Amino acid sequence: MNLKEWAAATGISYATARRRYESGTLPIPTYRIGRLIMVGNPVTGTAAKAGQTVVYARVSSADQKADLDRQVARVTVWATGQKLGVDRVVTEVGSALNGHRKKFLAMLRDPAVSTIVVEHRDRFARFGAEYVEAALAAQGRRLLVVDPAEVDDDLVRDVTEILTLLCARLYGRRAAANRARRAVEAATESGPA
């Protein structure tokens, strides 16, 4: 449980709990995972040879940045419930459609990382996640997905993101979302030929 949830459950404000954490006067043990303050003792017990367990959270754009902490909290709670000790948290803002996610690539290159935990498969990779997962398995590593169910209507969302990416490259980033939206609307209005 994170500090904010603990404060709500005990009836004190988050600001008070945060001040007590910073002064070291909280009556319970706490530890940090990335930017989150977790309540309780960290889960240990993973063997040193087992490698690191990394929580990976990603959002597509900067205006979704607030969701990163919530995503990390959900995945971390799930991992500790599965008796996995979380060694590191990697958060990133970037599209899953391109290869410009430096932290993601560094995590994949790191042989010390044996387990990668993500909330949804599309947080890891929009397309070809099965291939990356197979490559990890061939190296004795694994990808754990907290919620394997697909979110939203994947085909429509994927086509929209591909159109946005292509329009962004053709026309520039500023007008790409509007052009993609208009293209999707035009395609849906005309119907099948």
Phi, psi and omega in degrees: 000139179273169186298323181296316178295319179298316180299317179295321181290329181268353175085019175247160182285155179297323180298318178295316179298320179296318177297318179294323177297313183293330179272351179080022183252015176290140183280007183228157177287145179222160176206161181257142169229107185063236179266355182274146173254117182259147181259137180109187179268141179294146178285123175238184179113359173278135181292151181298326181283348182288340180090179183272148171254124184241131172269126179245123178234139182216143169234159187279328185220164184295332180287351176259009186302329180297334180286342181301312181296320178295320179296315179299318180299313181298315182291320180294318177299318179297315182296316179292329174294334177270009180065034174259129175278121181274117182271331186204152176239130177243121177241148184207148173246114181177157181285146177277356184271344180241172183260029184260033178256095186296317181294321179298312180295321178296322178295319178293326180285337185286112181289346178287340180277113181257334182226129177244126182247125179232159180285310178231152180301326181287346173289334181275305179203136181289313179237147174076019179298329180296324181290318178295320179297320178294321178295319177297317180298324178295335178266004182080020179250169182213157175245124177251130180250121183296310181238093184289346179294139180287147179259144177059192175270098189300317184297314180296315180296318180295316179297319178298318180292323178294315177300319178298316180297314180295317178296323179298320180288324181283314191248355183100156187292328189294319184259002187297317183295319179293319179295320179295318179298315179295323179295319179294317179298319180295321180292322181283331179288322183286333179071182180290144183273000000 
